[in-house]
């Protein structure tokens, strides 16, 4: 089946960026308090994308992707808003011995999935094994798992092939940590349209229209009734941010991701506008050895791209007060960050052109990039990037996938991808795993020095030595210019007055919809 695709070729220079400039709202706008208060019975959430499937093994772990899974599937471990791990389907867990290679789990007794099947250690083993081979975008998270032993009806031991201290994170986040019932695993063809989980809600197919509206109702078998706050949760697919704001004003939507272009309007209409440092909008170079586009294999070319971006101008034009120009692989004041490490690549068109000429491209070259669909404003950022590259002679053709199915199946065919990447205080271990050994490195390009630094930091015997190691790792990543950071951004969330439980912060950047509730 062929899918329609939006393809853009941008050759205009500074004028192209000027066309992208929007009236951006900041955090100083006042509220007129005209918005209707939250309905205590029904929560309606807007999502900019529809799921490629309701099968959690094929989905992603950030919002809005996670909305469609987290309501119906509970994780083994739950990460609280303060970042600490708390019990969910598992009541006890932890590494045993040394080396972070053996991990024990004890499961909650008496848990039933919404289809009536029971939670058992054997079922959890089969669920984890299914995730690892299902082909989803995060299947690589479970690649270090060598084997799983069932040690009792409610306990199991996971043996890792290599040390991975992030296993508790993987078992606590949507997708890899969300357990599918034995019945669901026996009928995997149903997982795309029905739910087989042990979460607080279950999909109501009679009130669901695929690609448009997804309705969830309470799961009668759920073990923790205190987490069931709504008679119904509806997720509506609304792709346009202005349409989303209109839906808030008309009372159709209660919660959604926001953006800088509508934040001022949302606040003046009386809605909660919450924000927190979140991510880096960046071009992720996938063709690091130059097998698709020869020029990208030359460090001087990648450095030219770094110098050729007017980051402050892009930040102001696209994101207003919710972003700033940024050229380092991690956010300020997070693990791996070295004070003063940003600013290495100031805007310098002349220097960029000189580097291109030295690399053998005095007249520039052409390349194509694709756009990740799971963040906010990635298409606009791609257009801004293309406009900046045109100024130094690089012609950029932009591919915007029609949907997440197309994104997941085609992104590796492009030499680079525009991506709103990051998770606030997520450890560099996760970033390194993504960029070196998982989905972020589809062509399997390696750098011996970077691999050595990664391994040394991950295995360092103390927190202080680990941090020193991660700082060296990030410095090397910056030197290689495998990513082209543009701006550091804040995450923006809109919520109706009286909607509680959001707790947006650097340790809780993807609030769990099941944690939201209406004020009494």
PyMOL commands that set and color helices and strands:
alter all, ss='L'
color gray80, all
select helices_A, chain A and resi 14-20+56-58+67-70+121-133+139-142+167-170+182-186+188-190+205-207+225-227+241-249+260-268+294-297+299-307+311-322+349-358+378-391+404-413+428-437+439-441+448-459+463-480+513-515
alter helices_A, ss='H'
color red, helices_A
select strands_A, chain A and resi 6-10+42-47+77-79+85-87+90-95+102-107+145-152+155-160+201-203+213-218+232-237+255-257+272-285+323-325+365-371+394-400+416-421+483-495+499-500+517-518
alter strands_A, ss='S'
color yellow, strands_A
deselect
rebuild
show_as cartoon
